[in-house]
Amino acid sequence: MLGPLLVQTDDGPLRIHGRRQATVLAMLVLYADRIVSVDTLVDAVWPDSPPATARNQIAICVATLRKTFKQAGVTDLLITSPPGYLLAKGEHRIDVQEFLERAEQGRDAARHGRTEEACTQFEEALSIWRGSALDEPSGSRLEAETTRLEQMRLALVEERAGLMLQLGRHRALTGELTDLVARHPLREQCREHLMLALYRSGQRAEALEVFLHGRRLLTEQLGIEPGPGLRQLHELILRDSPELTRPPATAAPAPAALSTIPAQLPADVMAFTGRQREMASLDRLLKEPYNPHTPALATIVGVGGVGKTALAVHWASQVADQFPDGQLFADLRGYDEEHAPVSPAAVLDRFLRALGIGAPQIPADPDERASLFRSLLSTRKTLIVLDNVRSFDQLRPLLPGGGRSVVLATSRESLGDLTGDYTALTLRLRMLEPTEATALLIKLAGADRFGSDPVAVEQLGALCDCLPLALRIAGARLAAKPGLSVRSLVTRLRDHRSRLDVLSPGEGGVRAGFRLTYRDLAPEAARMYRRLGLLRTADFAAWAGAAVLDTDVWHAEELIDHLVDAQLLEVADAEPGRAARYRFQDLLRLFARERAESDEPEGETDAALERAFASWLWLAEEAHRRIDGREFPVGRTPAPAPRFLPELADELLATPMDWFESERTAVADLVAHAAETGRARYAWTLTESAVPHFETKNYLEDWQRCAEQALAVARRTGDEPGEATMLRLLGSLAIYQRRYEQAEGWNMAALRLLRNAGDMGGAALAQRNLAMCARFQGDWERALEYCEAALSGFHASGDIGNEAHLLGFQAQIELDRGNVGGALPLAEQAVALSRRTGSVRAEAQSVYRLAEVRLRAGDLDEAAEAFGAVLRLTRGEGDRVGEAHALRGLGQTQWSQGLLPAAGGTLQQALEITDELADRFLYARVETDLGCVEAIGGRPAEAAERFRRARAAFGEVGAQPWRAQADRLLAAVQGASRSAGEPGGAGAGALPHRSFTAAELTELLTHPEH
């Protein structure tokens, strides 16, 4: 409840549908273990004018909620208890209750003088909040409840601030209280705490300004003067009263050299958001076991603008009071555009002065300065924050020799030399989480800017890459321009040509931060970065870098590693045993593309892209060849092999289908890129190469999108072979989707073009598709005519794989016609030919056809063995479509053998896969077989229901022969039921249980006259 409404189970979030259900659930949770009347729930859902059916609708909401919880295994949560309902908490956790319990525990500790413990309890209570309670609730009742919760949170924040002031942690409070006062300017207690924290931090003028600003607000808005607490504190500050000074610490007195306690931390960052995991990791530094010889050290590494300095300063401000010997801070300017990096000797000079060493006592020699620094801090507990470190050499002299000090360094590159020498923690800072980005934007621009358009704020965060610097620029822009709508800013940022301009005001912002990192790259690494930016793929492997740079893969990996270390690229996938994949953040890709347009010689960008497209195409064609075990492509020249790829092919394509899976989004992105830039041949050849992957994995949307994009660019550029091939592939897809009339149209258009072009192999593929359309429409003769024409084309072009597939398909048509004797030799030929290709996929298809023939011939043991072989082959390839067909065939074989329990289990597995694939034809076939299992088992009503579902699904996809088959089966079980209920049938009052034999059902499946 303390944030957007969230129901969390062990398996993840549970989705609550609709505002009404959310409101009802929220009310029941707020009053957990108490009855909430129906009238109260009605008032919460419809505060103004409830409908006449309101009470019934509340009952429906509760019933739906119960069903939702039941799916998660919870059945005892919502209880009907007149005059309403009750949510039984039991062992479930409710964050509101946990917050209240922790708050009370903290107050109890404070009452008994355990101030430190009270602070901890309060912090834990406040950490439970994830945002505004219920995140914009609807209805006056819920609004009142959330307002009450928010007031309780603010009160606890103020109580915690008071305790922290007692503990002397005023520095850690200034940033937090400044933000709080800005959001709640009329809360006097909060303003009073801020004034005292500022005064104790040495900011007397700022403390007085906070009072004056508050007084103006109170008099102008409410017409009242500040309360006595604020006025009294104001007078004490004016007098520099000793009452305001924190009591001296009880720690041991510092040595003479540390008579000055440095407190050099910059002001905490306003509206700091997120980074809880990183903060927790840094907190663990404070718990490291004491080592007299090395300091605890952490480095925060990340790209410019990701918030390294903000995190370092925020954490340091929170823990500053735990370092009684002071806090030192230096910006080492490792990535400054105008100034050279600061020398360690200059930083040591400033640090030594801050620690009380007079100028005459500071050695001139840098090594002696470092030695003196280490001596001073050898037994002290000091926090040292070093920002923008360029290298380990710059950092090393600034490290204490030991003691209890903690060093926190930020850098854009990994400081790898630290490993093993220090208690080193490295935090690689990534972009914020989307919810954190949203929270930061709201803090910066105000919740009122986003309340009416929550979708736009999410889009704004995404377009800023969730990069804190970009988010702050966007938030500041909205805050400064009340007339600028969020939607307008989103529209401007969507244009990739202007996005960096919007986020880089003046000469600064996002582009300036990226420019500093880019400037310091080695020339070859910079070239790799900007050329990779030309790619529009979501991710890529190292060989893609070799292609754009025209180098070998090993050198490309070295350069990409440099870019990863510089935080310009990130590792997207690095599973053990698999080659790493890399990706850009969008803004970094846009910057890389800008640099390519600016820094690359004329013609080099096109040449780099051509090499990348050629590499992907060669690998895709080679993967296709290895999957199908036959020559590919047929009727055209294969793509030439890039010089660096053949030696890697066996490694990259060891499992061709896995390669396609890893490149799935890349191939789709490349087709879109090629289509957009007029590279028609790449668009359609890549699509054709990827079809076995699309088909096996059921990626039908990818198939359709790629084929349509490639068809459009082929037509636009006059590429007739490409147009014909894409028409044929769209026809194949339509067959796969059981849209036979559309499929026939696509393939007829393709066939005309392919014949005109003299492409015999392509024409044969179109004719095979037309044969499939005819078969599914029940026109066996026309199907066989197309088969004969296609078979001639495959034979003439030497396409053994497709010839084998077509022979198996002919065998299936002969089965459909009832010619089992004619089907068997065709199926056996198909298996023999497919095995010659070496393709597992081709063999699985042919063995499946042979299994179907064996089943129809009544050779059930041989059929079961063949279907089992198909199952092993398809599962080994990850072919879910083939696996579902094999399971269906095996299930039919099992019920034909009288193995009903086994058949039911096998067919249920097939049914689950058909749901996953959304294949209505296969679903209908499985339902038909399950209906047969029910009929043989003496359950005619259940059988009839399955046959009805099968008939409807066959009708949806236009598979008329199979629909007629389902009609025959349905009529048979219905007729048997009526017959069993007649006099002399089942007997008076008895339910009919007429059972069928497997032989009877097989006759009905195969012979219409029965």
Order of alpha helices (4+ residues) and beta strands (2+ residues): beta-beta-alpha-beta-alpha-alpha-beta-beta-alpha-alpha-alpha-alpha-alpha-alpha-alpha-alpha-beta-alpha-beta-alpha-alpha-beta-alpha-beta-beta-alpha-alpha-alpha-alpha-alpha-alpha-alpha-beta-alpha-alpha-beta-beta-alpha-alpha-alpha-alpha-alpha-alpha-alpha-alpha-alpha-alpha-alpha-alpha-alpha-alpha-alpha-alpha-alpha-alpha-alpha-alpha-alpha
